[in-house]
Amino acid sequence: MQLIDIGVNLTNSSFHDQQAAVVERAVQAGVAQMVLTGTSLDVSAEALELCQRLDQPGLRLFSTAGVHPHDASHWSADSERQLRDLLAQPRVKAVGECGLDFNRDFSPRPQQEKALEAQLALAAELRLPVFLHEREASERLLAILKAYRDQLPAAVVHCFTGERQALFAYLDLDLHIGITGWICDERRGTHLHPLVGNIPEGRLMLESDAPYLLPRSLRPKPKNGRNEPAFLPEVLREVALHRGETPTYTAKHTSACARAFFGLPDVS
C-alpha cells in the first residue's frame, strides 16, 4: 500500500536539520511520494533545493512554487519573473500555494486577489495545476476561478475544512479536494465525516500539511506535538472509515489521483 502526501511544509523551521530523517520515516510508513509546499518565492526555492538534495534519483520528492495570500502584499512584476523561473524546474509540479485568506487578512484583500489572478494566469499559460488555499473566502475564490477554470489543467483546494455548500461548489467547478488531519479532530472536524463520501474517486487526495494539523486521533502522539508525513496513514484511516472503504482501497485511488494530478512518476 502506497500513499502520496500532497502537502508537506518540509521547509518549516521545526524540521531544521531533520529533513532527511523525516523523509525516511515517511517512506518507512508507506508514504511513497511527497509534494513539498512553496508558500513564498524564498520558501519555494528552498523546497526545490530540498527535493534536489534529499531525493536521488528523483522519484519521491517534488514541490510546488507560489505566493501564499499571507504574502500577497509583496507581489510584483519581479515576483512573476522569479516564479516563472521556478516553475520551469522539472521537480516543480504545480503553481501555489496561492489563494485567498479572509480569516487572517495578513495581506489586504485586493492584493490577495491580484496575486491570485496573476498566478492563475501563469498556470494557465504554462499548463500547470494549481495548489489552492482558501479560508473564509469560498464565494470570492469561486468567482475568480470561474474566469480561469477552462484554461487550467486542474486545481486542488488544499486542506479543505469547509461546509457542504462550499464542497459541492468546488466539485461543480471540477476541482480536486485535499483532506488533512482536520478530519481527525473531534472538536472542529466532525462535519467532514459525512462530506468525504461525496468526493468522487479521482478528485480526492490526502495530505499531512506537516508540521501542522497533527491528527488528534493518533496514538501514541509524538511528545513534540509536531506532525510528520509519516502520520498520513492516520488521515487515511479516518477518511476510509467515513467513506465506507478499506484503507487499502482509499490509498489506491487517492494515490492514483495524486500521481495523475501532479504528473508524478510511478514508483511501484
Secondary structure, DSSP 8 states (H G I E B T S, - for coil): --EEEEEE-TTSGGGTTTHHHHHHHHHHTTEEEEEE---SHHHHHHHHHHHHHH-SSSSSEEEEE---GGGGGG--HHHHHHHHHHHTSTTEEEEEEEEEETTT-SS-HHHHHHHHHHHHHHHHHHT--EEEEEES-HHHHHHHHHTTGGG-S-EEETT----HHHHHHHHHTT-EEEE-GGGG-TTT-GGGTTTGGGS-TTSEEE---BTS---TT-SS--TT----GGGHHHHHHHHHHHHT--HHHHHHHHHHHHHHHHT-----
